[in-house]
Structure formats: structure tokens, C-alpha cells
């Protein structure tokens, strides 16, 4: 077994300094000797077999279960080496990846009941968990870092401002209160910003009972219940029309089978002079599959789409693409901040759940960060309309709108609080 493990890992790990101790006590070193050295140890032969037979699934499971131990460095350092080899999947695991690609439509079949179960699996966890590592506004999506000194709270506020600017909410331009639909509203932070700072009337929808309750509670606390209401409802059942539609971090849960339904519904809900902005994680290298460990333990039914998969359904729905922006390392920095905050509170998370849960979430946050930092994951923001002349001809208006919104924030911005306060 030791020789087989040595042979396969040597063919895969060609960069970095990666020291492995087997369950029998034999130590091997792989890579070219560069970078931060890491040392790991297998505690059982079954963990070694798991890594060899199904590394995409068993790597995370063995770390969760404590049968793969990091002795030097962190699991983030290990994943930086593993995902920095130029190949997402070791060559011996490619047949399994191909089989998973063939069955991805079955795995991503998300009718209404299944969508509710999938959302509850991740978003209806103990609310204290998210308060420990998110920003004060509970933004659970990619932040927008304007500079190296930006804090997580700064970057999440900048993300909301950037999206609001692309939605063109200025009353001077339209002379009416705009009706905004927020598909996948989370804990209500973006919707409350659009209502309070943008002056819009917002309807947010979520399938998470926890998010629904907290979002409405926050609206009430800030006196915004008349302008921002949050519904426990599937986007497929929402009546329209709306002047603006925004969706942030929700499209990853739609599933490739339902792209057609999503964009046709958005086209139906969007007013003829309306604007929509879709913010989603994306792939830069074409269609793929959801990592099986992520699908099993973190986001069942989820899938990160490639732009080449999304654009045909936009065209088919009769929507016009008026702007696309690619955010590359912004999510890597967001995830790094989340991971550091999470680990700073690991003892508290262990009291809420257990040590295995802590390792599971550490692996999730680290693997997600390194997929953006070492591979070709990104975020895209797509602006959509139904007619050509709805948005300005150049992108100058985005900076102007952001400046206007900064001024409004200065008048109404509440003091920052921890996310759980």
C-alpha cells in the first residue's frame, strides 16, 4: 500500500513541499521543494484507500473524521498545494469525474420541495454560527474589495453599493419609487440597503425559515417594514411585475436543469423598462460538476455555472445583456476573512455542534478559498434589460451612482454591530 500511495502521489504533486506519513509510519516527501512546507499523516489504511479510490469525496471526509491529520501547516496550506498542481482532479480519479458529469442533471434536479430541503440543510443551521464569522450585516456572498486596506465590513458595504449603482435607483432619473425583487434575499441586508439608501420598495424571497424571520425582524427594528418585506416563497411563485430584480448568491442553487425556468421567470417579472443584476459564482473553464464532498455535506443540489452555460438561456428568455463584470480574487479574500474569523471562534462552534463539524466547515471554507486563489473560479455580475436604451451607453454612471450612494449612507448609516447582536 505504501508503494502505491507513493507512486500515485508523486505523479500528482509536482509543486510545493508535501510530506506524507502513512498509517504504517513510512514518510515520503513530494514536490519540488518550493513554498511553505506541509506535513500530513494518515491514521488508518482505510483513509489511504479512500484518498486513492475517490479523492474528491474522501479527502474531505478523512479530514472531518480525523483520519487525515495536518501536522505542519494548516488544511488551507494543504489545499493550496493540492489545488495548485494545475489539475483539479488527479488523473486516476478522472473516470469518476466523468461519470459524475454524466449524472449531474439528476443531482441538480431541484423541484420546489427538494429546493426547500437543500436550503434548510445549509441556511437553517444554528444562527449563532453565522454571527461568528460574517460581517455585521450578515452578507454571505462575495465582497467587493476596493483596496488592500479594506476590511470585510467595508468590502461588503461596497458590494451592496456596487450592485445598487448597477440597478440605477436614482429617483432623479426615473421620477418614481422603484419596485425591487431580491431573489434569494438572505438575512435581508441587501434588501434593507436598497430600501433605506436606495429609496426603493423591496420584496425579498427566501426558502430559509431562519433567514425569513431574521430579515423581517431587522426590517421592523429599522422602521422599514413598509418599504422592505421578506417572504418565505419560491421565486417561481412570485407575481410581478418589478422595476428592478437583483439576485446575489442564489443562482448557484438553481441547478443546470432549471436555468431556462429561472430566466424565463425573471423576464416575465421584469418591467419593460426594468433592469436586473445577477451576481453568481462562475467557472472560467467551461461546464463542470459540483465537487461531491461539497454536494454531500455543504450545498446539496448546488452547481457553479460557466458563463457559456448561462448566456444561451438569457438569450432564449429574450433578455439583453448590457454589462458583464468578472470579479476574480474578491471571493478568495472574502473566504479568507471568513475562515480566519471562524477559526478564531472554533471553540464556540464546537460547543454549538462538535469537533467534526468544526473540521468540516474549516475544510469547506479553505477549499472554497483555494479554488478561487489557485484555480479559475470567479464571480460574475450580469446586468440585463429588455430594451437597448434603458441603461446609459457608457459605464461612467456606475462610479457616479456609487458616489451618490456614499453620500446617502453618510446620512443614515447606523453604527456597526456584530452580526449576532
Secondary structure, 3 states (H helix, E strand, C coil): CHHHHHHHHHHHCCCCEEEEECCCCCEEEEECCCCCCEEEEECCHHHHHHHHHCHHHHHHHHHHHCCEEEEECCHHHHHHHHHCCCCCCCHHHHHHHHHHHHCHHHHCCCCHHHHHHHHHHHHCCCHHHHHCCCCCCCCCCCCCCCCCCCCHHHHHHHHHHHHHHHHCCCHHHHCCCCEEEEECCCCCHHHHHHHHCCCCEEEEEECCHHHHHHHHHHHHHCCCCCCEEEEECCHHHCCCCEEEEEEECCHHHCCHHHHHHHHHHHHHHEEEEEEEEEEEEEECCCCCCCCHHHHHHCCCCCCCEEHHHHHHHHHHCCCEEEEEEEECCHHHHHHHHHHHHHHHCHHHHHHHCCHHHHHHHHHHHHHHHHHHHCCCEEEEEEEEECCHHHCCCCCHHHHHHHHHHHHHHHHHCCCCCCCCC
